């Protein structure tokens, strides 16, 4: 009985430590909604950058990278 209790206690501690490490910096994980929201804008910026790179307009290409 005591051994089973110790095993359960150790499992709880390990699970808590794992969750603490995973959720330590939740702001650094990408949110799917924000990625979906800005994906079309990012795609448009990338298309403009490709166009400027292909026509070798260095000034506009550098502006688009910013």
C-alpha positions, 0 to 999 in steps of 0.5 A: 500500500505504501509503495503504491502511494509513493508511486502515485505521488511520484507520478503526480510530481512528474506530471506537475513538473512537466506541465510547469515546463510546458506552460512556463512561457505560454506567450511564446507559443503561436496561436492558431487564430492569430496565424490564421488572421495574419496569414493572408497579409503575410502571403501578400507581403511575400508575393510583393517581395518576390515580385520586387526581387524578380524585377531587381528593384532593390530599394522596394525589396529592402522596404518590403523586408522591413 
